[in-house]
Structure formats: structure tokens, C-alpha cells
Amino acid sequence: MKRNRLVMTLISILFGLIVGAIALLIAGFNPLEAYGVMLKGVFGKPKYISWTIIRSTPLILTGLSVAFAFRTGLFNIGAEGQFIIGSLVTTLVGYFIKLPPIIHPIVAILAGCLAGALWAGFAGFLKSKFGINEVITTIMLNWIALYFSNFIVFTDKFKRPNKEASYKILESAHINILEKWKTSEVGKAFLKNNDFLKDFLNPPVNYGFIIAILVAILIWYILKHTTLGYQLRAVGFNKDAAEYGGIDVKKNIVISMMIAGALSGLAGAVQVLGVSKETAILVMMEGYGFDGIAVSLIAGNNPLSCIPAALLFGGLKYGGSKLQPTIGAPFEVINIIIGIIVFFIAMPKLTEIITSIKGRKRGGKVENNK
């Protein structure tokens, strides 16, 4: 089963690249040259690898959020809003609360997770108490989160003068790797003789990627090897059977949404503490939560598979950003590739038919040879 899913995912990625190549040909560009630019844009320099990891980190967590909800029978469309709320609360804690360096980011991260959990938990409560579909409530909460975030950022004590963003978080809340060491005399002297490490550490490399991997392992363990995970999956498979077996369905719906919300809130927290250091005034959704849906689908809703799926997604996005300035190809081709990949993954029957036809043809050839 797992092997079939992997094969279908690889076929979907191949189809995405083929359709992307056709789109590039129609637009008058050489697909091989374009894909070469994308690969160089990811692996060409150490700092490109760093930026790919940085771009992928929040996608691992929002992908986990959506995947976790899927595995428990819920469709979390609200990862975007939970990400925004997590970012906002993390920035508030990072700027207004003064704590020692090690404690400050931990408190800020926990605050972001709690904010995301409560935001999603409200949708879970409405689902369990009144039967309101979580798709509707989470979509509405996305927009409420966006405008609420803008409202808070616009307050006098929080908005930076002449900037469309909040004040920067305090340095004690940063989670960047070797941040102070890089600017110290010892660090400068060491990096001067190590070009690879100097280039790799040039972007805002932070502990977010490590946190995301550890959280993915934790979520996998919870779902596979704990009583809570069993109850949540049982509710997802069959609510009536779970209730008959003595599981509190309503309670588990709320818990599931809260855990999913905490993961998206964590994505917002690590993005603020490690990369942006602020919350900007949003004109539109940033897309981390919506991209998390695609990551979850590519990963087959498997927590551990969200890591390579997010890296693929982040690589396509970051490497694709080099197309326009390098050869003039439109960036939209990346969205076409991603869309086709998701399209075929969301249609497993089609890929199953294609693989079965190929299998029958091979079988037919063998029989004819006999």
C-alpha cells in the first residue's frame, strides 16, 4: 500500500514536470534550461540551500496541521488563519515581554502554539456542539484572523512609525543559529577561511527546521503509538463506531482541531522568531496555510512524509523564483507544476488506472513472447 502511494506520488510529480515543460514550450522557453535554472537556484550556492530550508520550514508545520486533521476525520482549511494568529501573538510576546534569551523564545513559541490552538479549537467547538462544518468556520476564521492581526498591528504602541509592520521582536527572542557568533571577531575570522559555511549561514538560518522535524516525529508517534492517537483516528474512521466503543467523539473533535491549530501557530511562531522578526500589515493571505494543504496531499497525510513534501514544495517555490530574473520565464509555471502534482495526487484512481494499463501491457508482451 505504501509502495503504491509512493509510486503514485512520483508519477504525479513527473506529470507535473511534463505539463510544466509543455507550458514553458508554449511560452517560448527551453524546459531543460528552465529546470536547470531551478536546480541551480536550489543547489547552486550554499545560501540557496539555506533559503530553501527556511522557506520549507513553515510548510512542514502547516502541512502537519492539515495532515493531522485529515487523519482524524477533519478538514482544516484554517491553517492560514491559525498561522497568522500564531505569528501575531508570538510577535506581541517577543516585543512586549522581557525575558532571558533562552526562556524568551520558548515562552513566545508556546504562546503562538496556544493562540493557534484556541483559534482552531473554536471551530472544533462549533463542530462538536452545533454540527457546523469546520470547512465553513475555518474559512471565515481565516479572514477574521487577517483583519484582527492588521487591527492589532495598527495600534500606536505596536506599529513602527512610517512602516507597514509592527516593531521588531527583542533580540532575546531570536532563534537564529550562531547569530551573535557570526558578527563577533572570532566568528568573522573563522568564516573568512570557510566560504561554504559563511555562505550557508548568510541567510537567517534558525532552529525552526530542527523544531519542525522533531514535531513531525512527535505527531507521527502520537498518531501511531498512543491512546490519544488511537481515539482520534477511530473518530476519523467512523464516529458512530468510536462512540459505541466508549470514545467521547465531541471531546476528541475539539482536541484534534486544537492540536492542528497549535501546529499552524507553531509555524507562525518560528517564522517570526527566526526570519521576519515582525508582523506585517497584510493586504492578502500569505499562503503558508493553503500551501500546507498541498504539502499534506503530496505527503499522503503522513506526518513524516510532510518533511520531504515540504522540501519539494519549498524547492520549487524558491528555485522557481530564479526563472524570471535569469531567463525571463514566468514564475506562474511553478504554480502550474504544483497544481498538476496536487491534481493527480487528489485523483489516485486515475494514476492507478494508468499503472494498471502499463502492467497489463507488460504482461501481454510476456505472454506473446511465450
HELIX and SHEET records of a PDB file:
HELIX    1   1 LYS A    2  ALA A   27  1                                  26    
HELIX    2   2 PRO A   31  PHE A   43  1                                  13    
HELIX    3   3 PRO A   46  ARG A   71  1                                  26    
HELIX    4   4 ALA A   79  PHE A   96  1                                  18    
HELIX    5   5 ILE A  103  PHE A  130  1                                  28    
HELIX    6   6 GLU A  134  VAL A  153  1                                  20    
HELIX    7   7 GLU A  171  ALA A  173  5                                   3    
HELIX    8   8 GLU A  179  THR A  183  1                                   5    
HELIX    9   9 GLU A  185  LYS A  192  1                                   8    
HELIX   10  10 ASP A  195  PHE A  200  1                                   6    
HELIX   11  11 GLY A  208  HIS A  225  1                                  18    
HELIX   12  12 THR A  227  PHE A  237  1                                  11    
HELIX   13  13 LYS A  239  TYR A  244  1                                   6    
HELIX   14  14 VAL A  249  GLN A  271  1                                  23    
HELIX   15  15 VAL A  272  SER A  276  3                                   5    
HELIX   16  16 TYR A  288  ILE A  298  1                                  11    
HELIX   17  17 CYS A  306  GLY A  320  1                                  15    
HELIX   18  18 LEU A  323  ILE A  327  1                                   5    
HELIX   19  19 GLU A  332  ILE A  345  1                                  14    
HELIX   20  20 PRO A  348  ASN A  369  1                                  22    
END                                                                             
